[in-house]
């Protein structure tokens, strides 16, 4: 098995290389139709990477990835699985691509928002909408005896 290459992108301008020794692959039977090889082929692939101990990430990157992927982690281990292909080799490739995409997306820096003020037109439309809503609710009231 080769090292996992994460392509360059925002947050990782030179890309990442995860050593193959840090990746853990497990194989099992995939569900669904399989033809003659249904009972003999372990085509489902689970690929796991321990983000807490990997040497591919710097400390700042590790903190960011652990925070952003916290919902997908079991402890500090990120696991992806692939079972959409009948071939184990294609599922291995799909799992590696999925893991690389997750890492790359998690390392994208958060956009910096420049504070802006509402435009005059948007303020006028907001107040006009509130006035119309108020009139609608006033018209729903029971008429007052005069």
N, C-alpha and C positions, 0 to 999 in steps of 0.2 A: 504494500500500500504506500502511495506517495504522500508527501506533505500536502496539507490543505492550503491552497492559495486563495486569499481574499483579494479581489481586484481593487485597484486604486479607486478612490472616490472621496467625497467630502468627509473630512474627519480622519481619513487614512490616505494621505496623498501618495504614499509609496506602496500601499497595499499591506497585507499581512501574510505571514507564512506560519502556519500552525504545524509543528513537527508531527509526523505520523505516529510517533510513540505516545503522544498525548491523546490520541483519538481512540475510542473504544467502540468496536463494531460488534453487534450481535445479530444473529440471523434466526428467523423463525418462519413458520408457515404463514403465507399470506392468505387472507380470506378470498372468497370468490372462485370463479371457474379457473381451472388450470389445465384441463385436458388430461393427457396420459400421465403427465408428470406431477399431478396434483399432490400425491402422497409422498413424493420423493424429493421435491425441490423446496429448500428453505430460501424463498426469494425475498421475504420481507426483511428490511435492513433497519436497525436502530443504531444511530451514530451518536455517541456521547462525548462531551468535552467538559472537563472540570475547569470552569472559568476562574476559580479561586487559586489554582496552582499552575495554570498555563504560563509558559515563558514567552508566548507570542504577544502578550499585552503588557503595556507599561502599567504602573500603579494607577495613574489617572484614568487610563482607558479601562482598566479592570473595574474601578469604582463605577464608572459611567455604565458599563455593560451590565454589571450586577444590578444596578438600580433600574435600568430600563427594561431588562428581561426578567425582573423578579417574579412576575406572574408565571413564567414558563419554566422556572428553575426548580430542581429538587435539591435543596441545599445550595450548592454552588455549581451543580452539574446541569448543563444544558443538553437535552436529548431531542433529536429529530428522528422521524421514521419515514420510510418510503416503501410503499407496497403497490404503487400504481402500475408497475410493469411486471411482466411475467419473468423477466430475466433478472437474476440477482445482480449482475454487473450493471445493468441500467438503473436498478434501484440504488445501488451504491453511489453511482454518479449523481442521481437525483438527491439523495440525502446529503451528499457533500455540497452540492450547489445550494440546497436549502440552508444548511448550516452557515455557509459563507455569506449568503444574503442576510441572514439574521444578524450576524456579527457586523457586517458592513452597515446595515440600517441602524443598529444600536449605537454605532460610533459617530453617526452624523451629528454635528453640533446643533444645539437648539437655535432657531433663528432669533436674532435680536430684534425686538419690536421697538420701533421708534414711536414715542408717544405723540399722538396727534390730537387736535381738537376737532369737535364736530363742526361741520360746515353750517353756515347760516340756514341754507335750505333744508338740511336734515333736521335742524332744531325746529324750524317752522313746521315741517311735516309731522314731527313727533307731537308738537303741541296741538296741531290741527286734528290729528288722530285721537288724541286724548279728549278733545272737545267733542268730537263726533261720538265717541264711545259713551261719554257722559250723557249726551242728549238721548242716545238709544236707551240707556238705563233709566233716565228720567221719564221717558215715554212709557215705560213698562209699569210705572207705579200706578196704584189705584188713585183715581181722581179724588181730589179733596172736595168735600162738600162746601159750597159757597153760600 
